[in-house]
Amino acid sequence: MRGVTDAVPPAVTDPWPAPRAHGPVDLTVSLPGSKSLANRALVLAGLADGPSTVHRALRSRDTLLMAAGLRALGCEVHTDDADWRVVPGVRDGDAAIDCGLAGTVMRFLPPVAGLARGATAFDGDPHMRVRPIGEVLTALRALGVAVDDEGRGGLPFTVRGTGEVRGGTVTIDASASSQFVSALLLAGARFTEGVDVRHVGKPVPSLPHIDMTVEVLRRHGVEVDDADANRWAVAPGPVAAVDHVIEPDLSNAAPFLALAAVTGGTVRVRDWPERTTQPGDDLRGILTRLGCAVERTADGVLVVTGPDRLQGVDLDLHDVGELTPAVAALCALADGPSHLRGVAHIRGHETDRLAALATELTALGAEVTEHADGLSIVPRPLRGGVFRTYADHRMAHAAVIIGAVTDGVLVENVTTTSKTFPDFPGFWAGLLPTPTPAG
């Protein structure tokens, strides 16, 4: 049985030879905590009325950047142990926040920075400068926060906080990211008038992530009205100090469950919640459509057994776009053509995931047609080669799935997976050890 540790990972070759499965797998794994839940819990812990603890916190680049950002805003965040202690505070003076490649840091912390006193400068990795944030910055200005981005509508920018935010009603177009809505809701109870967010435009993607935000806010005693479609209102008031126990990251389960699917083996993931707002829970239905047998046991273990041959699928992944890279890899290994649609918004994730998937799967031999909002994939015999990740952890997931059943796949910058999974290369390689030669 395998689990995640905080051990310092060894150096990783780049490009990294993807480990090959040598027959059906039979594995039980424990996965690290959800980045999405952990970073929401950390933000609300920083805004709460007193100290609290985030138990089983994910230790990854994204969560450590969030902890560092909250410290820059005046909070104490103690990350030495598995359980992270947060003591709220308000900074008085200027500071800088490194967003890295973390969309949650770039989008969730500017509204919090408006509640600090002083200028907070935001910047991040080069890839981050092309990710959308303009709607959040425009909304903050409408709510009474001074933001200086020199007309870029993205990183770098500076939020000039006065210690309070007026708040009120604001209309945004959140069709590029559900995080635009969550960013305003998370800090909204601390605004003088609360916040009433109205969405106009194409449907909001990844609605389960907004449901997650609403659920976490209510756990902190915050009053949220989400009765009407495309409107979310947070009443002004206290944010109770609440301890959180972080669920496993279900989206990070995708490559592991895919091992069962592509090898015809069995993979068990422990601690799968009975009820959750995580989009990764949709893996159960997706894998069933692909031909896998899927069962959650009474003691919370998700068991997936792969078929002799994967079936092609036609899927609308609009609400679970983050699963697209792993699902696309499975479709490239299926017996028939597949169409994935509804995910135009993932062009604005860590990279343009649709263009990247089409390029890299085609380079390994698949027949891929890129559409405005998705991909059509016709499986062909695959070959080895370098699979580029574009500094995107989900692209690395797609690469290792292909590499598990294809000789000679080399994953460029596999360590980008540290964004949400500590030492993913070591963990993955431990599941698929090189067989010992006979004799």
DRENROKE-853767 format. One record per atom (N, C-alpha, C, CB): z, x negated, y negated. Coordinates in pm, whole numbers, plus 50000, padded with zeros to 5 digits. Glycine has a CB too. Example, Ala and Ser with C-alpha at 12.3 -4.5 7.8 and 13.67 -1.06 7.14 Angstrom:
507804868150569/507804877050450/507804868050330/509054886950447/507084871550225/507144863350106/507874871049997/505724859250060/
//
This chain:
500004991550119/500005000050000/500004991249877/501225009649999/499194994849778/499034986549660/499614993349537/497564983249637/500194985549448/500704990549322/500444980649212/502194993649331/500634984849089/500354976448974/501614968948934/499814984748857/501494956248899/502614948448851/502284943348711/502934936748947/503284937148649/503084931248517/502794916348527/504314933548430/502454911448645/502194897248662/501024892848576/501904894048809/501074880348529/499984875048449/498774873148540/500394861748379/497614879148508/496454878048596/495864864048591/495394888348556/495284859648703/494624846548703/493334847148622/494334842048847/492794835248593/491514834748523/490434841348607/491124820048490/489504848048540/488454855548609/487104849448573/488514870648571/486294846948675/484934841848653/484094852148578/484264838248786/483234847248488/482334856248415/480904850848424/482784857748266/479954858448480/480124871748538/480874871148671/478754878448559/481514882048704/482434882748816/481734888848938/483684891148778/481754881949053/481134887749174/481904900049220/481084877149288/481274911449218/481944923749259/482234923349409/481084936149225/483494925549450/483824925549593/483054936349668/485324927449613/482694932949791/481884941749876/482774948149981/480724933849944/482594961250003/483264967950115/482484965150242/483374983450089/483194962450349/482534959150477/482854969850581/482994945150528/482594982250543/482864993650630/483695003950557/483584989050757/483965015250620/484765025750556/486155020650519/484885037950649/486605023550399/487935019250356/488985029150402/487985017450204/490225024550409/491375033050438/492525027650354/491735033250593/492715033550235/493585027650134/494515038050074/492745021150024/495695033350034/496625041249954/496955033149830/497915045050034/496795039049712/497015031649588/497945039349495/495675028949519/498655031649414/499435037049303/498805031749175/500965033149313/498545040449081/497815036748960/498735035848840/496695046748933/498345028048738/499145027248615/499085040248538/498655015748527/499935041248437/500075053648362/498885056748273/501295053048280/498835069048227/497745073948144/497835067948004/497775089248136/496765061547960/496695056447823/496725067847724/495425047947802/495995078747753/495915090047660/497295096347638/494935100547713/498035098347746/499375104047733/500335094247668/499905108247869/500255081547708/501185071647654/501025070047504/500975058147723/499795069347454/499615067147312/499975079547230/498175063247283/499775091447284/500265103447214/501785103547211/499725116247281/502405100147323/503865099847329/504435089547232/504345096847472/503785077947221/504265067547130/504165071946985/503465054647150/503055078246947/502905082946809/504015092846775/501515089346787/504245102546861/505255112646832/506655106846837/505135124246930/506875096846923/508175090046923/508405083046789/508245079747038/507335077646731/507465071046601/507695080646486/506245063046574/507345093346505/507515103546401/508765112146422/506295112446396/509465109946532/510555118746572/511805116846486/510895116446719/512785125646509/514035125546433/515035115146483/514675139146437/514755109146597/515685099246651/515015091046759/516925105946706/515735081446818/515165072746921/514805080447048/516135061546955/513815075447119/513435081347247/512805070447334/512455093247228/512525074047460/511985064347556/510725069847621/513045060847663/509725061347630/508515064647704/508625057447839/507205060247625/508935065047942/509155059448076/507825056948146/510035068748160/507785046448228/506595042548303/505395040948210/506285052948413/505655034948094/504575032947997/503525023548053/505135027447865/502275026948027/501175018248064/501205005747977/499815025548050/501184993948040/501104981347966/499644976847971/502084970348026/498904980047866/497494976547858/497184972547715/496584988247905/495974967847690/495644963747555/495774975547457/494234958047550/495274987247496/495304998747405/496735002747369/494585010447467/497615003147468/498985007547440/499774996947364/499705011147570/499524984347394/500194973747319/499724973447174/499954960047386/498444976247151/497944977347014/498594989246942/496414978847013/498795000347013/499465011846951/500905008146915/499445024047046/501605001247007/502974997146978/503024987946857/503594990147099/502084978546850/502044969346736/501734976846606/500994958446760/500844986846613/500524994746496/501725002546445/499395004146526/502495008346536/503695015646496/504735006346435/504295023046615/504844994246490/505754984446428/505314981346285/505804971346511/503994979846265/503494976946131/503834988246034/501974974846134/503995000446086/504315012046002/505815014245987/503675024446058/506615005246047/508065005646024/508915009646142/508345014845916/508305012846256/509075016646375/509525004346454/508255025946465/510565005946532/510904996246636/510305001146767/512464994146647/509554992746834/509004996346966/509304984747060/507454999246959/510144987347158/510594977047251/509794978347381/512134978247278/508964968447410/508014969247521/508284959047630/506614967247470/509484953247632/509774942747730/509894948247872/511044935447693/510334960647885/510554966648016/509504977348045/511974972748025/509584983048165/508634993548203/508845006148119/508774996848353/510085008248073/510405019647988/510485014647843/511745026548032/509655020447755/509555015647618/510435024047526/508095015947570/511325017247455/512245023947362/511635023947223/513635016947361/511615035547157/511035036847024/512105042046928/509795046247025/512285034746818/513195038946712/512355041546587/514325028046685/512295054046541/511435057246425/511865049646299/511455072246398/510915047446211/511185041046084/509975042645993/511525026146103/510165040145864/509085041345767/508965028145691/509335053245669/507785022545691/507575009845624/507495011645472/506305003145675/508025001745401/507925001245255/507244988145220/509355002545185/505934988445195/505194976245167/503874976345241/506014963945206/503054966145215/501714965545274/501754959945415/500804957045186/500734963445495/500654958745633/499204959745680/501594967045727/498954954145798/497624954845859/497774959346004/496894941145851/496794967046052/496794971946190/495484967846257/496974987546194/495614961546373/494464957646455/494204968746556/494724943946528/493034975146545/492684986146636/492064981046766/491714995646567/491654968246770/490984963146889/489774971746922/491944962847008/489754977247044/488734986847086/489345000547114/487994981747210/490525002947058/491285015147089/490965026246990/492785012247089/490205036047032/489905047446947/491155055046907/488945056847017/492145055746996/493385062946964/494135055946851/494275064147088/494125042746847/494785035546738/494045037646608/494885020446770/492715036246611/491915037646490/492025051646431/490455034346520/492155061946517/492115075746468/493505081846453/491295084146561/494455078546541/495755084946536/496675079146428/496435083846670/496525066346395/497485060046304/497175061646155/497565045746336/495925063546110/495735065645966/496525077345908/494285067845938/496615089145975/497455099745919/498935095645911/497325112246002/499395087746008/500775082946005/500955073045891/501165076246140/499925064745868/499985054945758/500105061845623/498755046045760/499575074045611/499735081445486/501175084745456/498935094245492/502035084845560/503455087845543/504275075445511/503985094445667/503665063645525/504335051245487/504195049145336/503745039145564/504845038845286/504765035845143/504125022145127/506175036245075/502865022045085/502125009545069/500745010545131/502894997945132/499994999645121/498624999245172/498604994245315/497734990245083/497925001545402/497754997545542/496284994945567/498305008445639/495944982545599/494554978545626/494274979845774/494284964145577/493184986645809/492774988745948/491484981045975/492575003845979/491444973946087/490214967546134/490314966246285/489984953646065/489254961246348/489254959946493/488154950846540/489114973346558/487864951446670/486814943246728/485444947146670/486804944646882/484464938146678/483134941346623/482554954346677/482174930146653/482704957046808/482174969446867/482814981746802/482424969647019/484054980146753/484784991546699/484224996046565/486264988046685/483544987246496/483064990546362/481935000946363/482584978046292/481365003646481/480305013746488/480815026946545/479135008546573/482085027646583/482615040146637/482975049646523/483855037446727/482725062646541/482905072146431/484365074746397/482245085146465/484665074946266/485995078046214/485895085346081/486825065146198/484665085946024/484475091345889/485055105145869/483045091745857/484965114145969/485475127645954/486995127645933/485125136146077/487685118546001/489145117745984/489485112845844/489775108446090/488765102645796/489035097245663/488745107545555/488215084645639/487645114945569/487315125445473/488375136345474/485945131445504/488845139945594/489895150145605/491185145445539/490145153745753/491545132745559/492765127645497/492695128345345/493035113245543/491535124945291/491385126045145/491605140545099/489985120945100/491035150045174/491195164145139/492645168745149/490315172845230/493435161845233/494845165345252/495755157745158/495255162745395/495175149445071/495975142744969/496265128144992/497225149644956/495565121645087/495795107545117/494695099045055/495865105245270/495055088244992/494075079044933/493575069545042/494695071044814/492255069145060/491625060545161/490495052845095/491085068945283/490465039945118/489415031445063/488615025445177/490005020144973/487355030045192/486475024545296/485165019545238/486205034945403/485075019045106/483875014245036/482615021245083/483724999145055/482765034045117/481615042145157/481105039945297/480525039645065/481815031745377/481335028745512/481525040345608/482045016545566/482605047845589/482925058345685/483425052745817/481735067045709/483885040245816/484375033945937/485145021445904/483225030646031/485495013946009/486225001445989/485374991245914/486674995646124/486044982445836/487454982745797/487704992745684/487914968845753/488944997945677/489325006945569/490815005045542/489005021845605/491265010445430/492665009345390/493205022945352/492834999545271/494365026345408/495075038745375/496215034945280/495615046045503/496285041745167/497305038845067/498345050145068/496675036944924/499435047745141/500455058045159/501445058545045/501175055745286/501965070445020/502965072444916/504305077144972/502465082544814/504405078245104/505635082945165/505595097645200/506775080345076/504585104745153/504435118745190/502955122545185/505265127845096/502615133045262/501245138245265/501325153245239/500535135145402/500525157945145/500555172245111/500195180945231/499605175144995/499075177845297/498625185945409/497895198345361/499795189845497/497805208345451/497115220745419/495955223245514/496625220445276/494985230945468/493835234645550/492695224945527/493385249045519/492025221245635/490915211945625/489855215845728/491385197245646/488585214545690/487475217645779/486765204645814/486485227845715/486535202345945/485875190145990/484825193546095/486905180146046/483945184046120/483005184846232/483505175046338/481525181646186/484115180246444/484685171946550/483765170946671/486035177446593/482465173546650/481545173346765/481325159246818/480215179446726/481705149046742/481555135346791/482755130746872/481345125846675/483925136646850/485125132246923/486255142246904/485565118346876/486895146047015/488075154647007/489235147346940/488485159247148/489195133946938/490275126346876/490385129246726/490065111546898/489305133846662/489395137446520/490435148346500/488015141946466/490415158246590/491375169246580/492775164346615/490965180846673/492905157346727/494225152646771/494885143846666/494105144946902/494105135446598/494655126446497/495385134146388/493555118046436/494795145046342/495395152946234/496575161246284/494355161946171/496485166046408/497565174246462/498835166146487/497125180946591/498695153946538/499855146146578/500815143746463/499425132946637/500285140746345/501145138046230/501395150446145/500535127346143/500745161646179/500735173246092/502095179246061/499895183546151/503035178846156/504345184846131/505105177546020/505175184846258/504745164945996/505405157045892/504755158745755/505385142445931/503625166045750/503005168745621/503765180045552/501495172545639/503805179745421/504595189545345/504185203845377/504445187045195/502885206345388/502375219745419/501905221145563/501245223345324/502235211445648/501675211445782/500185208845774/501945224845854/499455212745878/498005210945875/497335222145953/497605197145933/496235226845900/495435237445963/494015231945974/495475251145878/493615228446097/492345221646120/491325231746169/492505210046223/490195232746100/489095241746138/487895233046176/488735251846021/487325235646291/486125228346334/484885236646309/486225224446482/483845230246252/482525236446240/481505226546294/482205240346091/480505231746363/479485223046420/479295225946567/479835208446399/478665216546636/478465217846780/479815218346851/477595206246834/479855222946978/481145223947048/481885210547051/480925228947190/483195211347040/484035199447046/484015194047189/485505202447000/483745181047208/483775175347343/485205172747388/482955162447349/485375171347518/486675167147574/487825175947527/486965152647538/487615189047531/488695198147489/490005196047564/488245212347507/489985191947692/491265189347758/492145179347683/491025184247898/491535169947609/492345160447534/493055167147417/491485148947483/492435177447356/493145184847252/494255193247315/492165193947173/493985199147431/495035206547503/496215197247533/494475212547635/495915184747569/496965174947595/497805172747470/496365161747643/497125171047355/497835168947229/498735180747197/496845166747115/498215192947212/498995205047182/500215205847274/498135217647198/500015202847402/501135203647496/502225193547461/500645201147639/501825181247426/502805171047392/503535174747263/502125157247378/502835180047165/503485184447042/504535195247070/502435189846942/504195204747153/505145215547184/506365210147257/504465226447268/506175199847338/507345193747403/508305187947301/506895182747501/507775183947187/508625178547080/509125189346985/507855168047001/508945201947021/509455212846941/508605216346821/510805209646894/507365211246818/506465213946707/505755227246730/505435202346689/505675235246626/504995248246635/503495246446615/505565258246530/502705250046717/501255248646713/500605262046742/500765237846814/499675266146657/498915278446678/497485274546716/498925287746550/497125276946843/495765274146889/495135286646948/495765262846993/495535298246898/495075310946955/493605313446928/495895322346899/493085308446817/491695310846781/490845298746818/491565313846630/489625301446867/488715290546899/488385282446774/487425296046963/488315269246793/487915260046685/488895259846568/486555263746635/490145263446593/491185262546490/492505258746553/491315275946413/493185249146491/494485244646539/495385242846417/494355231246622/496535249446416/497435248646301/498805243646346/497565262446232/499295233446277/500615227846304/501515231146185/500545212446328/502645237846213/503575241446107/504405229346067/504485252946153/504765228245938/505635217245897/507025218945957/505725216445743/507665207845989/508995208646048/509365196046121/509095220446141/510525196046183/510995183946252/510205181346379/512475185246286/510225168546418/509665164246547/510845159446630/508565152846529/511175166946733/512345163546814/512115150546892/512675174946911/513175143046911/513115131046994/513155135147140/514285121146961/512095132047214/511965136347354/511535124547438/510945148047367/512195122547551/511765112047644/510575117147724/512925107947738/509635108047752/508445111447831/508395102847958/507165109447747/507925108848067/507555101348187/506035102448200/508295106948318/505355091148193/503905091148186/503275092648324/503405078248119/502355102248334/501615104448459/500655092748486/500825117848453/500255090848612/499175081248639/497905085048562/498885080448790/497105075148527/495855077448456/494815082548556/495355064548385/494505095448551/493615101448650/492175097248630/493725116448645/491775094348507/490405089348487/490255075348547/490055089048337/491315067348542/491285054248605/491245055048757/492485046048562/491485066948811/491375068748956/489935068949002/492065081648998/488985071048908/487585073148946/487015062249035/486755074348822/487125049248999/486515039249088/487175038449224/486575025749023/488475041349232/489165040549360/488765052049451/490685040649338/488725064149397/488265075349477/486795073849513/488495088549403/486035067349425/484615064949454/484445055749575/483915058849333/485415046949599/485345038349719/485285046749846/486555028849724/486075057349849/486005066349965/484635072749973/487095077149958/484135077049858/482855084149856/481705075449904/482565089149715/481655062849860/480485054549891/480575047550025/480285044349783/481785046350082/481915039650212/482125049350327/483065029850208/482305062250296/482625071750402/484035069950454/481645070450514/484885063650374/486275061250413/487225070950347/486675047150378/488505067150343/489555075650287/490385067650188/490445081450398/490615073650072/491485067849970/492525078349930/490665062849846/493775073749923/494875082449881/495435077049750/495995083249991/495595085849652/496215082149525/497545089349513/495275085649404/498595081549499/499945087249495/500245093449357/500995076549528/501205102549355/501745108549233/500715116349153/502335097749145/499785122649224/498795131049153/499495143949111/497545134149245/499515147048979/500295158648933/499705171848982/500365158848781/500585181449005/500125194749047/499415201748933/501315203349096/499935199748812/499325205448692/499245194748586/500135217848641/498115193848515/497955183448415/496885187648315/497585169948481/496945181748196/495885183648097/494895172148099/496475185247957/495085162448188/494185150948192/492795154948244/494775139948280/491735151048173/490375154248220/490065148348356/489365149348120/490725137248391/490455130848519/490735139648639/491255118448530/491515150248621/491785159348732/490515166148780/492795169948690/489475166648694/488205172548735/487495164348842/487305174248614/487955152248868/487385144348976/487445151749109/488105131048988/488455160049125/488575167549251/487345176249275/489845176149251/486955183949173/485795192549188/484495184849193/485745202449076/484395174249113/483155166349111/482925159749246/483225155649000/483945153849303/483785147149433/483485157249543/485055139249468/484035169149534/483715179649630/482225183149622/484575192149606/481715184349499/480295187349481/479415176349540/479975189249332/479875164049533/479115152749587/479165152149740/479635139749529/480035160249801/480095160849946/481365155350008/478965153550002/482335151249926/483585145849977/484545156950018/484235136749872/485465153650107/486585162350139/487745158250050/486965161650293/488335167949977/489375164949878/490565174049904/488835166849733/491755167949909/492975175749932/494135169249858/493295176750084/494975177649794/496245172849739/497355177549828/496455177849593/498145168149880/499205171549974/500425177049900/499595159450058/501345182749976/502535188749917/503395178349846/503355195750023/503315165849887/504125155349823/503345147949714/504615145449927/502245153749666/501575148449548/500635136949573/502565144249453/500065136049692/499075125649720/497685132049722/499385118449856/496765126749642/495395131549648/494655123349752/494695130549509/494055130349849/493355123849959/491875127349949/493935128250097/491035117049940/489585118949933/488945111450048/489015114049798/488115118550125/487365112450235/485885114450208/487775118650372/485165103350216/483755103750184/482895109050297/483285090150146/481725114250263/480795119550364/479915108550421/479925130650304/479095112050519/478095102450569/477075099450461/477385107950695/476705109550382/475745107850274/476185116050153/474315111950319/476145109950037/476475117149914/475315126249874/476805107149800/475655137849820/474665147449774/474365145449626/475135161849801/473125147849586/472795148149445/473445160349380/471285148349424/473705159449249/474405170349179/473755173049043/475895166749161/474025184848990/473675188448853/474985192248786/472595200248847/475465183848694/476795185648637/476755185748485/477715174748687/477505194848426/477785194648282/479135187848265/477775209348220/479125175748208/480335167748194/480875167948051/480065153348236/480515178147973/480875178547831/482365176647807/480435191747771/483205183147888/484655182347868/485285170147933/485315194647920/484525163048015/485075151448088/484135139548076/485315154848238/483625137347955/482615127047934/483025113247978/482245126647792/484315110147972/484785096748011/484525093648158/486265095347981/484285104048239/484005101848381/482545098648408/484405114048460/481685099748306/480255098448327/479835085248390/479555099948196/480345073648347/479895061148410/480155060748560/480565049348345/481355064448603/481655064248746/480815074448822/483145067148770/480635086248765/479825096548832/478375092048839/479925110148757/477865085748734/476485080948735/476285070548846/476105074848598/477265061848865/477165051948972/477095058849108/478365042248968/477905069149127/477865076549254/476505083249273/478995087049260/475965088749165/474665095349175/473555085449211/474325102349043/473685073049163/472695062849198/472745059149345/472895050549113/473845062749412/474025059649554/473895072049641/475385053149576/473535083249582/473425095849657/472105096649733/473565107849562/471935107549807/470735109549888/469615116549813/471065117350012/469955122949700/468955130449626/469155129049477/468975144949665/468235134249397/468315132849252/469485140549192/467015137649188/469945135649077/471065141949005/470715143048857/472375133949024/471385152648791/471255153748646/472645155448587/470315165648606/472985146748492/474265147348422/473955151048277/475045133648431/474635161248225/474285166248092/475535169848013/473365178548104/475305173347885/476405177647799/477225166347740/477295186447874/476715153947745/477535142547705/476885134047596/477835133947825/476205140447503/475635132847391/476705125247316/474895142247296/477935130647311/479005124347234/479425110747288/480195133447230/479125107647417/479565094647469/478695083247418/479565094847622/477675086547341/476935075847271/477825069347165/475645081547206/478885076147123/479795070747022/481095065547079/480085081046920/481145063147210/482355057347270/482325042247252/482455061147421/482975034747340/483045020147323/481655014047305/483745013847443/480675020047370/479265016747347/478475029647362/478755005547447/477175029147341/476325040647371/476215041147524/474895039647301/477095048947585/477205048547731/475945053647801/478395056647776/475245063147741/474025068147806/472955057247808/473505080547732/472725050647696/471735039947693/472155028447783/471545034947549/473445025047783/473925013847864/473775016848013/475395010847831/474135028948055/474005032548197/472545032648239/474625046248223/471665038248156/470255038448190/469715024248206/469445046148083/470095015348116/469615001548121/470124994248244/470044994047995/471414995048270/472004987048377/471674992548516/473504986248360/471675005748533/471315011348664/469845008848694/471625026348668/468995009948593/467575006948613/467364992448652/466785010148485/468124983348590/467984969048621/468324966048766/468884960848528/469184974248827/469544972148968/468664980249064/471004975848991/467674987549010/466704994049097/466695009149096/466934989849232/467665015649030/467675030249025/466575035248930/469065035448980/466165047648949/465205054048859/465995063448768/464085061748938/466125059548642/466985066848549/466175071148427/468205058348506/466275083948393/465665089148271/466765092848175/464745101348301/466705087248055/467715089847954/467295101747869/467945077447865/468185111547854/467955123247769/468895122547650/468165136447849/468675131347555/469525131447436/470985133447472/469075142147339/471245141747575/472635144947608/473005141747752/472885159447583/472225133247818/472575130247955/471595121148025/472695142848032/471655121248158/470835112448241/470305120148361/471635100148287/469055117248400/468525121448530/468425108848615/467135128748517/468955109548736/469035097748822/468395100848957/470515093248842/467395092848992/466755093749123/467135081149199/465185095449112/467885082449309/468315070549382/467135062949440/469275074349493/467205049949432/466265040649494/467075029449556/465225035149389/466515021749649/467265010349704/467725001049591/466395002549806/469024997949592/469574989749485/469614975049526/470984994549447/469614966449426/469644952049448/470744946049361/468274945649417/471054933549389/472054926549310/471524922449174/472534914549384/472414917249093/472064912748959/473264914148867/470874920648904/473114909948743/474194910948646/474224925048587/474014900448533/475394931148590/475614944348532/476434942248406/476344954248633/475834944448291/476524942348164/477444954148132/475504940248050/478574951048070/479584961448043/479674965447896/480924956848089/479114957547805/479124960947662/480544962847609/478304973647638/481484954647660/482904955547621/483484969447646/483064951847474/483014976247751/483404990047780/483994990647921/482184999647768/485264994147930/485954994348059/485335004148157/487404997848038/484825015348108/484215025148200/482895019948258/483975038548127/482185011848183/480975005548238/481344995948351/480204998148127/482464989048337/482924980248444/483254988248570/484144972148398/483805000248551/484075008848667/482775012148741/484785021848622/481735015648665/480445018648729/479945006548806/479405023048624/480104994748748/479594982548811/480264979748944/479784970648718/481594981048950/482284977649075/482014987949183/483794976449053/481745000449144/481385010649244/480055006849309/481285024749179/479065003249227/477784998849282/477974986349366/476764996149169/478764976849315/478954964249386/479674965449518/479704954949300/480454976249536/481184977949661/480254980049780/482134989549651/479014984649755/478094987149866/476734980649842/477915002049886/476664971449745/475404964649713/475664949849702/474774970249581/474944941749777/475154927349773/474734921549638/474374920449885/475514911749592/475094903549479/475234909649342/473724899949498/476094919649325/476324925249191/477334916549117/476814940049200/476964912248998/477824903948913/478194912048789/477104890448874/479494913248763/479974921648653/480274912748532/481234929648695/479534914948424/479764907448301/481014912948231/478514908148206/481914903748190/483124907248114/483934918148183/482744911847974/484254916148310/485044926148383/486444927548324/485134922448531/486924917348252/488274918048197/488384928148082/488714904348148/487274934048040/487364944947942/488174956647997/485964949647901/488364957148129/489174967548192/490644966848151/489064966548343/491074955648090/492474954548046/492804964847938/492744940447993/491784970947882/491974981747782/492904992447836/490624987947743/492754996047964/493585006648022/494165003248159/492785019148033/493894991048211/494364987748346/494654972848354/493304991948454/495934968948362/496264954648369/495764948448499/497774952748357/495134936848487/494584929248600/493794938048697/495704922448675/492884945948643/492014953848731/491234945048829/491044962048647/490644933548786/489884925448883/490724921049002/489314913248815/491954916648977/492804912349087/493204923749178/494044905649035/493494935149118/493874946849196/492724951449284/494314958349102/491524952249225/490344956849298/489994947149411/489144958249203/490024934149380/489684924249483/490684924749598/489654910149422/491934928049570/492914929149676/492654940749771/494274930549617/491934950749723/491574962049808/490404958949899/491244974149722/489534949549856/488314946449929/488244931349957/487054951149850/489164926450036/489184911950061/487944907450138/490454908150140/487564894950116/486444889150190/486834887550337/486034875350129/486014892450430/486384891550571/486404876850618/485404899750658/487314874150710/487404860650767/486324858850872/488814858250829/485524848150863/484464845850963/485044844851105/483674832850928/484314850251199/484754849651339/484634835251391/483924859251428/485444832051489/485324819151555/486314809051512/484024813751534/
//
